[in-house]
Amino acid sequence: MDHVAIMNKKFGDLIAKILSGEKKIESRWSKNKIAPWNRVKRGDRIYFKDSGGPVIAVAEIEKVRQFEKKDFDKARELFSVPDAWTKGKNYCVLMWLKNPKKIRSFKINKFGFGSVAAWLRTGDIEKIKVD
């Protein structure tokens, strides 16, 4: 299964950190059970793009852990996170990454995913690739 993670540059160049191996866990914190909650598993691929930019990297999911708000302290033991990320959030998905690679950039068609979606579950990336 392929997914696209749309990254927010206000937190720095996270894709560069993934590619260098400095960032080994991708986390998603949400108020509701939205993707990737219950939609990712080991072996899935995550394609990465910055908001407004093309897809430029891919990594494989090695392990997934999910936490509800009552268990956020357990998540914090595994993953150092600023309190601001957890404020107002009820769910957390941690995805350990392996084999990150820079790829030839390409654009995607987000139609049908919602204009503010930060996570796209595509099935096959080829379905949303734009030449």
Secondary structure, DSSP 8 states (H G I E B T S, - for coil): -EEEEEE-GGG--HHHHHHHTS--EEEEEESSS-TTTTT--TT-EEEEEETTS-EEEEEEEEEEEEEEGGGHHHHHHHS---HHHHTT--EEEEEEEEEEEEEEEEEE--TTS-TT-SEEEEESGGGTEE-
